[in-house]
Amino acid sequence: MTSSLDQLSAGTLDWLGANLDHFDPYAADAGTATHHQAKAVLELALLCHCSPRPGGSRDERLDGATALLRKLWQRPEFPRLFDAHPPSAPTYGLAYAALAPDGIDDSACRATLGRLAPDFLSPAGKSPLKRMEIRFYADKAGADHTIEPYAELVGQSPLVTLTAAAPGSAATGNVVTGSVVTGSVAPLTDSEGYSLTHAAFFLGDYGRTTTGLAGDALAHARDLVRRMLDHCVGQDRWDLAAELVITQFILGLDPLRTPSGAAAVECLVRAQRSDGAIPGRSAALMASRSAQAGAFFRKAYHTTLVTALMTLVLSSGRPSWHRD
């Protein structure tokens, strides 16, 4: 199983490193810079931010990505790309400031934070998951906010409040096996599955600390993740499967020693191309073999990056300290 994780790690990180020009909104062949490209850069920044693990060691395979981020974070016009999508612009701007590479001039980050409306950094009118997200990035950015502590948010999180769908309910999907598609009951809807993983990411800082869950609440969260992970493996839902494996780790499990986690890793190994890429969010949505390089990148980068993040988290070991 460790060799499978190593294979995934080596391939995904190599592919990302070989495709940095596609992340760069200002590359000569990138065309007009868009907020979609800026969002992809934020995902790359999150990968680099999460890569140092206990002891502070960094993965040298991300040196090229870090260099690109340092270059982009020095361009004052870069965060303006987020403005092209107003509903997401404040969150992207906050994440941009939070994920800044070390040792850069932070003038553009401070200016971006200064443009945030004060009510964005308050709990008013926001779901528990959104409040967790804002607190997560605001704390890392050093931005003042009035979001309640994680200890007050954890009981309202999807990890606690979601329940698995009963057989025959509306939360259904399709299992894709080769060319055969059969009906299957999904424990959660897609949006619920992602809210489950994102709540764990924000509460557990991608495995750096505990979520605050214990007892029955922790058992409930682990069971939800297991059920959804089994379903995603059956469907070849690669991106959500990778996120759920990270969630298992955050919830205190060793995914490589759980049947669902081990099956998910093998599912991703089967999906990985010879160049290291995971070719889409799922078997049903994967890029065609004839896709042009740019079109393939847009289909493949997210799941390849999430899978790379999963391998780094699982291979890093678990820290001993807890969030206050």
Solvent accessible surface area in square Angstrom, and as a share of the most:
residue,aa,sasa,rsa
1,M,82,0.37
2,T,88,0.51
3,S,83,0.53
4,S,15,0.10
5,L,8,0.04
6,D,81,0.42
7,Q,95,0.42
8,L,0,0.00
9,S,12,0.08
10,A,45,0.35
11,G,14,0.14
12,T,0,0.00
13,L,4,0.02
14,D,89,0.46
15,W,14,0.05
16,L,3,0.02
17,G,38,0.37
18,A,86,0.67
19,N,25,0.13
20,L,30,0.15
21,D,93,0.48
22,H,53,0.24
23,F,0,0.00
24,D,10,0.05
25,P,1,0.01
26,Y,64,0.24
27,A,17,0.13
28,A,116,0.90
29,D,113,0.59
30,A,28,0.22
31,G,58,0.55
32,T,120,0.70
33,A,24,0.19
34,T,55,0.32
35,H,27,0.12
36,H,124,0.56
37,Q,33,0.14
38,A,0,0.00
39,K,72,0.30
40,A,4,0.03
41,V,0,0.00
42,L,13,0.06
43,E,25,0.11
44,L,0,0.00
45,A,1,0.01
46,L,26,0.13
47,L,0,0.00
48,C,9,0.05
49,H,57,0.25
50,C,0,0.00
51,S,8,0.05
52,P,25,0.16
53,R,24,0.09
54,P,68,0.43
55,G,89,0.86
56,G,52,0.50
57,S,78,0.50
58,R,130,0.47
59,D,30,0.16
60,E,141,0.63
61,R,107,0.39
62,L,8,0.04
63,D,87,0.45
64,G,38,0.36
65,A,5,0.04
66,T,40,0.23
67,A,61,0.47
68,L,16,0.08
69,L,4,0.02
70,R,94,0.34
71,K,107,0.45
72,L,0,0.00
73,W,1,0.00
74,Q,86,0.38
75,R,82,0.30
76,P,97,0.61
77,E,70,0.32
78,F,0,0.00
79,P,4,0.02
80,R,125,0.46
81,L,29,0.14
82,F,3,0.01
83,D,68,0.35
84,A,71,0.55
85,H,67,0.30
86,P,94,0.59
87,P,112,0.70
88,S,26,0.17
89,A,17,0.13
90,P,43,0.27
91,T,15,0.09
92,Y,33,0.12
93,G,3,0.02
94,L,1,0.00
95,A,7,0.06
96,Y,0,0.00
97,A,11,0.09
98,A,9,0.07
99,L,7,0.04
100,A,30,0.23
101,P,18,0.12
102,D,102,0.53
103,G,75,0.73
104,I,27,0.14
105,D,87,0.45
106,D,65,0.33
107,S,53,0.34
108,A,16,0.12
109,C,8,0.05
110,R,142,0.52
111,A,53,0.41
112,T,6,0.04
113,L,38,0.19
114,G,66,0.64
115,R,102,0.37
116,L,25,0.12
117,A,52,0.40
118,P,120,0.76
119,D,95,0.49
120,F,25,0.11
121,L,23,0.12
122,S,22,0.14
123,P,48,0.30
124,A,74,0.57
125,G,93,0.90
126,K,40,0.17
127,S,60,0.38
128,P,39,0.24
129,L,42,0.21
130,K,63,0.27
131,R,27,0.10
132,M,0,0.00
133,E,35,0.16
134,I,1,0.00
135,R,48,0.18
136,F,3,0.01
137,Y,20,0.08
138,A,0,0.00
139,D,68,0.35
140,K,63,0.26
141,A,23,0.18
142,G,67,0.64
143,A,15,0.12
144,D,133,0.69
145,H,43,0.19
146,T,97,0.56
147,I,7,0.03
148,E,34,0.15
149,P,66,0.41
150,Y,22,0.08
151,A,88,0.68
152,E,103,0.46
153,L,0,0.00
154,V,19,0.11
155,G,45,0.43
156,Q,73,0.33
157,S,0,0.00
158,P,15,0.10
159,L,0,0.00
160,V,48,0.28
161,T,82,0.48
162,L,28,0.14
163,T,98,0.57
164,A,29,0.22
165,A,29,0.22
166,A,65,0.50
167,P,121,0.76
168,G,73,0.71
169,S,40,0.26
170,A,104,0.81
171,A,12,0.09
172,T,83,0.48
173,G,22,0.21
174,N,83,0.42
175,V,30,0.17
176,V,31,0.18
177,T,91,0.53
178,G,75,0.73
179,S,113,0.73
180,V,91,0.52
181,V,87,0.50
182,T,71,0.42
183,G,67,0.64
184,S,31,0.20
185,V,61,0.35
186,A,7,0.05
187,P,16,0.10
188,L,1,0.00
189,T,57,0.33
190,D,74,0.38
191,S,83,0.53
192,E,54,0.24
193,G,0,0.00
194,Y,47,0.18
195,S,21,0.13
196,L,0,0.00
197,T,0,0.00
198,H,65,0.29
199,A,0,0.00
200,A,0,0.00
201,F,11,0.04
202,F,12,0.05
203,L,1,0.00
204,G,0,0.00
205,D,13,0.07
206,Y,9,0.03
207,G,4,0.04
208,R,38,0.14
209,T,10,0.06
210,T,63,0.36
211,T,12,0.07
212,G,58,0.56
213,L,20,0.10
214,A,71,0.55
215,G,58,0.55
216,D,130,0.67
217,A,33,0.26
218,L,37,0.19
219,A,60,0.46
220,H,60,0.27
221,A,0,0.00
222,R,74,0.27
223,D,48,0.25
224,L,3,0.01
225,V,0,0.00
226,R,105,0.38
227,R,102,0.37
228,M,1,0.00
229,L,0,0.00
230,D,65,0.34
231,H,18,0.08
232,C,0,0.00
233,V,27,0.16
234,G,34,0.32
235,Q,20,0.09
236,D,35,0.18
237,R,34,0.12
238,W,13,0.05
239,D,0,0.00
240,L,0,0.00
241,A,0,0.00
242,A,0,0.00
243,E,8,0.04
244,L,0,0.00
245,V,0,0.00
246,I,0,0.00
247,T,0,0.00
248,Q,3,0.01
249,F,11,0.05
250,I,10,0.05
251,L,5,0.03
252,G,41,0.40
253,L,44,0.22
254,D,63,0.33
255,P,1,0.00
256,L,40,0.20
257,R,205,0.75
258,T,25,0.14
259,P,121,0.76
260,S,5,0.03
261,G,0,0.00
262,A,22,0.17
263,A,40,0.31
264,A,0,0.00
265,V,0,0.00
266,E,57,0.25
267,C,2,0.01
268,L,0,0.00
269,V,27,0.16
270,R,165,0.60
271,A,14,0.11
272,Q,24,0.11
273,R,81,0.30
274,S,129,0.83
275,D,61,0.32
276,G,3,0.03
277,A,0,0.00
278,I,0,0.00
279,P,3,0.02
280,G,0,0.00
281,R,95,0.35
282,S,3,0.02
283,A,26,0.20
284,A,75,0.58
285,L,101,0.50
286,M,83,0.37
287,A,6,0.05
288,S,67,0.43
289,R,218,0.79
290,S,96,0.62
291,A,35,0.27
292,Q,143,0.63
293,A,69,0.53
294,G,23,0.22
295,A,38,0.29
296,F,16,0.07
297,F,11,0.04
298,R,166,0.61
299,K,95,0.40
300,A,0,0.00
301,Y,27,0.10
302,H,25,0.11
303,T,0,0.00
304,T,0,0.00
305,L,5,0.03
306,V,11,0.07
307,T,0,0.00
308,A,0,0.00
309,L,7,0.03
310,M,0,0.00
311,T,1,0.00
312,L,15,0.08
313,V,0,0.00
314,L,22,0.11
315,S,78,0.51
316,S,29,0.19
317,G,36,0.35
318,R,113,0.41
319,P,21,0.14
320,S,109,0.70
321,W,143,0.50
322,H,118,0.52
323,R,70,0.26
324,D,184,0.95
